[in-house]
Amino acid sequence: MPHALPASEILAHLIDVHCHPTDAPSIAASTIESLPCTLCAMSTQEGDQSKVASLARARPDRVVPAFGYHPWWAHRISLSAPVPDHAAHYRALFLSSSSSPSSPSPPPSAELETAFARLLPTLPPPISLADVLADVRTHLTEFPTAMLGEVGFDRAARIPFAGANASDGGSGQTLSPFSTPFAHQLAILEAQLALAVELRRNVSLHSVKASGQTRALFDRMAATHGAAWFAISVDVHSCTLSPEVWRDIEKHHPNVYLSLSTAINGRSQGYIALIRACAPTRILVESDYHDACDAPGRTWDMACKVAETHGWPIEDAWEDRPDESQWGVVRRLEANWRAFLTGGHLPPVKQVRARERRRRDYSLD
């Protein structure tokens, strides 16, 4: 049952940390002008980076833009330079499964060849990873508070024969038998993450059917980038990791947060255990929705669910409460968001050393 929206003074402090308002056919000017809460608007592919930029220019006080390329469209990106021709790029991606010249893969079946012939004319010309990174860099540079997003990997998605969505989601789209190889997705993701580390930008991460790979990614980024990795924050959006995996990530990566949505997590009750497993200071909420009119209500519904699970008060008025024990859910979530924005997290080893120094200082008092 949806919750009634709170007073505008409370809603003004609510942050939808992940949504897709530019996926809608259009957004009315009145909707943009009257946004009641902060929206973090995600980009996903070549065609919507400029749309998100326009939305952020229209409401810089209410829209946090995010620029990046989503794994559902990673097949459109070529890792090669120069970019191979249209057919060669997609054939290598979808019909060549062997990575060893000494043990070439068998020729694709007639069924796969038929599916490929049907899919190929609907696919756009490939673009180079270098051009993708240049595009993301340009937009991140224009917007100093912008995030990298939505980026990530997805081991469940398949390429549709028609339309732009890589998962049918009940839309009735016919999916092809092809998916983007994980190694291809990972190369594109890590290149974008390196840019986020360089520019010190926070990240909104998509992770589906990739629990172990997500944990390994964070470990690899920490080993590769060191303190610079912990200087940025990463949100695993609409998080579907198990509570056990999340606890392990949370323990070793103080810069990683999770956010939940009714659109994805609300499909089952498993996310309640995830709310309980997550440290109160590391949880965020989102709508993961395409309609800017409905996004605030959906985000509020998840905020209320977090409050109910943790036993936190739900504000009915916005009051100064310096005592953290008296904070309501919106104030707690807003504090988490501010910590996420600020970044500069201590690497785990430094965290331990800092705690040890504090203990020594206390013992000398």
N, C-alpha and C positions, 0 to 999 in steps of 0.2 A: 504494500500500500504506500503510494507516494506521500511524503511529508509535506505539510503546508510550508510555503516559503517563510522565512523569518522576516523581521523588520529590515528595511533597507540599510539601516546603520550596522546591522550584523552581517548582512549579505555582502556589504562593501569590503569586508575583511576575509571573505571566502576566496580561495584560489582553486580554480580548475586547472590542474597541472598538465592536462593532456586532452586536447580536443581537436576537431577537424572542421572548423566552421567554413573553410573555403571549399570543402567537398560539396556543399549545397550548391544548387544551380545559381543562386544569387543570395545576397544578404541585403536586406532593406537598410537604407541609410538610417531610418529611425531605430532599427535594432542596434546598429553600431553606436549611435548616439546615446542609447539608453542602457548599455550593458551594465548590469547591476553588480557584477563581480569581476575579478581578474580572470582572463582566459589565456592559457598558453596554447597558441595556435600552431599546429604542426604542419610542416611541409612533408611531402612524400616522394615526389617525382619531378621531372623536368618542368611540367606544365603548371605547377602550383607554387613554386618558389616566389614568383612575382606577385601572386595573389595574396600570399601571407604578408609579404612586404607592404602591399597596399593597405591591408587591414591594420597593420601595426602603425603605419603613418597616420591613418584616420583616427585611431584611438591609442596613442602612445601611453596614456595613463592606465589603460585597462587591458591592453593586449601585449603579451610577451611573445614575440615571434620565435619560431624554431625552424631552422633550415637544415635539410638533409635528405638523403635518398633511402627509401624504405626497401626492405628485402623483397617485397612482392614485385618490385620493378627492377631488381638487380640484374635480371636477364637482359635488360636493355643496355647494360653498361659493359664495355669491352675493356679488358685488362691489357690488351695489346696496343702497341703503337708502331705503325699506323693502324687504324681501325680496319679490320677485315671487312669484306663486302657483306651485305645483308645475309645472304644464304649461308655463307661460310661461317659467319659468327654463330648463328643459331644452330647450325648443324653440329659444330664442334661442341656447343654447350649441351645440347639435348640428345645427340645421337652417338657421341663418343664417350664411352664410360671408362676406358682404360687409360691410365696415366703412364704405362710402361711400354716403350717401343718394342721391347723383347717379347711382350705378351699382349699383342693387340687384341682389342675386344672383338667379339664376333659381329658380323654385320647386323644392323638392326632388323627386326622382324618386319614382315609386310604390313602388319597392323601399325607399328610405330611409324613406318615410312608414310603410310596413308594419313595418320594423325598429323605428322609433321607437315605434309603437303597442304593439309587443311589449315593448320595454324600459321604457317609462314607468311602468307599474304596479309594477315591481320597484325603482324608485328612491325613496329617502327624501325627505321634504320638505327643501328647501335650508335651509342655515343661513347666517347673515351672517358676513362676514369680521370684522366688529367683535366678534362673539361668539367666534369662533375665537381672535382675538388676546387677548381677555379671559381665555379659558380657559387659554391657554398662559402668559400672564403670571401667573395665579394659581398654577399649578403650579411655574413657575420660581421664583417668590417663596418658595413653601413650602420648596423644596429648593435651598439656596444653591450647591450644587456641580452641579446638574443642567445638562444640555446642551439645546440646541435640536436636535430630531431625531425622526423622520427627515423631512427636508424636501428639496425639490429640484424637478427637472423630468425629464420622460420623454417623448421624441418617438416612442417605439415602442408604448407601451401603448394598448390599446383597452378600452372598457367592456364587461364581460361581461354576457351576458343573465341570468346567475344567479350567486350566490356573491359573495364579497367581494374576489376577487383580480383585478387588472386585467391580468394576464398569465397565459396558460394554464399555462406552466411544465411542460407535460407532464401536467397534471391532467385533460385532456379537456374542459375547459369550452368552451362555445361563445361566441365573442367577437362582439360586435356590430360594425357598420362604423364606430362612432363613437369618436372620441378627444377629449380635452379640448384646446381650442385652446391653443397655446403661450403666447399673450399672457395668457390667463386663469391658466395655471399660474405664469407669471412674476410677475404682480401679487401672487399669494398668497405666493409664495416671497420676494419682496423685502420685503413687509410683515412677514413673520416674521423675516427677517434684520435688519431695522431694529430689531425688538424685541430680538434677540440683542445687537446693538451697544449699544443703550441699557442693557441689564442686564449687559453684559459677560459673555456666555455663549458657550461654544464650540459648534460646529455639526457635525452629521453630515449630509453632503450626498449626495443621490441624483442621479446624472447619467447618462442613457442616450440615446445617439444625439444628443448635444448638445455635442460638443467645442468648437466655435467659440462657442456660446452660453455655455458654462461659463467660457471664457477672458474673454469680453466681460462676463459678470456680475461676475467678480472685479475687472476694471478699473473697472467702473462703481461698485462698492461702495467701492473705494479712492478714486475721485474724489469720491464723495458724502460719505463719512464720514471720510476722511483717517486720521489717527493712530488714531482710535477703531476703525476697521476692523482695523488691524494689532494692536490690543490683544487681539483674540480669535483663536482658532485654528479652522480649518475642515478637516475630514477628508472627502476625496472617497472615500466608502466603496465597497468592491468595485470599485475603480477600473478602468475599461475604456478610459481614454484611451490614445492612442498614446504611445509613448515621446517622440516629438518634441513633441507638445502638452504632455505633462507637464513636460519640460525647460523649455519656455517659461513655463509657470505657475510652476514652482519658482523660476525666475530672478527673476520680477517680484513674486511674492507669498510672502514668507518666512513667512507665517502659515498657509499651506496645506500639509497633509499628505495622504498617501494610505494607504489600508489595503486589504488583499487578503484574499479568502476562498476556500476550496476549493469552497464551494457555487456561487459564480459564476465566479470567475477560473479555478478548477480545471477548467472545461469545455474549455479549450484551453491550449496551451503559450505563447500570446502574452504571458502575464503575466510570464514569466521575463525577457523584454527590459525590461519595466516595472520589475521589481526592480532590474535592472542600471542603468537610467536614473535611478532615484530616489536622491537623496543618502542615505547611511546614517542620517542623523539625522532624516529626514523620513518614514520608513516605519513603519507600524503593522500589526497583524494582527487578524483578526476571524473569526467563524464565519458571520455573517449567517444564523443558524439559529434555529429556533423551539423546539427542545427543550433545556432547560437542562441535561439530563443529557449530551447529546452535544456541546453547544457547546464545552466545554473541550478535548475531543479534537480537534475540527475546528480550533480555534484553534492548538493545539499542532502539528498537521500543517502548517499554513501557516508557523508560526514555524520549523519544521525546514526547510521549503523555502527560506525566506529565508536561513537559515544556510548551507544547501548552496550556494545561488547566490552568496553573498558570500564563502564560505569562512570563516565564523565558527564558532568552537567551539560545540557544544551541551552545556550544563552537565549533569554527572552528580551534582553536589553544589553547594550554595550556599555560596560562600566569599567573603570580602572580597578584592576585587582592585582596589586603588586605581589601578593602571596600566591605563588604558583600552584599550591595545593587547591586553591579556589578557582582555578582557571576552568572555563568551559571548553568544549570541543573546538570551536572556531578559533579561540585564542591559542590553543595548543597547536592546531594545524598551521596557523599563521606563523607561530614561532618556528615550527619545523621548516616551513617554506623559507623563512628568512635565513636560517642556518644553511639550507640547501643553496640558496642564492649566494651566500657569502663564501662558501667553500673553505679552502685553506685547512683541510682536515689533517690531523696529525697521523702519520703512518703508524701502524700498529706497534712497532718497536719503540718509537718515540712516545707513544701513548703510555706504554708500560713504564718507560724511564721517567716520564712526567709524574705518573702515579707514585713511583718509588721516591722521587724527590719530595713530593707533597707529604708522604708518610714520614720521611726523615725530618722535614721542617716541623711537622706537627709534634714529633717526638722530642724536639729540642725546646718546644714551648714550655 
